[in-house]
Amino acid sequence: MVVLNYVWQVTLITIQIIFGLLFPIIFCCIILNILSKEQNQRLFYIGGWKALLLTAWIGTPIHEFSHYLLAVITNHKVVDLKLFKPDKKTGSMGYVHHSYKVDNFYQAVVGNTFIAIAPFFGGAAAIYLISTLIFPEFSLFDSDVPRISYLTIDNALKWESYLLFGKTAINFFNYLVDLIFSPKMLGDWKLYVFLFLLLGIANHLSPSASDFKNFWSPLAVLVSTIFFLNLIIYPLVKNSEEIITTASKYIFFFLPILYLSIFISGLGLIITYAISGLIWVFRR
């Protein structure tokens, strides 16, 4: 009975760690994937294959370079790299071919997991740099910016935490609407350059279908590893909650940037819907 209770406590902590650290990132991934696919369909309807290149030339090199950088960091062998090479037959805009030792945990599990999600962090870094260069006065981290609620090991399994998470996300989007559509911003030509560049990055921020092929198996191994580490560490670490809370704050540094990406991508989708709607009317 004592052993079963111990295993249950470790399982509960593992679930809390996974939900607390990964849920917001997975949430952003799903939303960005949906927006990107729908927007690409609208763009293709508007102008065919060439219309897809409108944003791809910006976002694809950043997407692929992010894969490349993590491949190098995790000691993968990069076989071929094309930052931007559109292929109409396959629909590919670029690629990184890399190999690794399947019996090497760091390369096969840690490497493949983080290589797959690298565009999230590479794109977020690019958005932060562009925002700083074009609008140095525009910051997502000022004191007047609504705070985004994040999950911790204590509240990750509480339904109220997700309601608060959603509520703070809505407040953040409302803040972006008021800021970007203010008369001062709308009268500044830099805003439109800013939105165009960010749209290109946001549309290629989330991992592609091919990225996920090398993601799920390593992720399962990584989760199992977290569980077994918890089995060992649980009786030794008194403040495991503080460790996870501290780690989550660093991870959620990216959340405002990812939310901005969702906002820009959603705005782009509305515009493409409007244009494709007009085209549909005139084609009738």
PyMOL commands that set and color helices and strands:
alter all, ss='L'
color gray80, all
select helices_A, chain A and resi 2-47+49-73+105-134+159-180+183-186+190-202+209-213+216-233+240-251+255-283
alter helices_A, ss='H'
color red, helices_A
select strands_A, chain A and resi 77-82+95-99
alter strands_A, ss='S'
color yellow, strands_A
deselect
rebuild
show_as cartoon
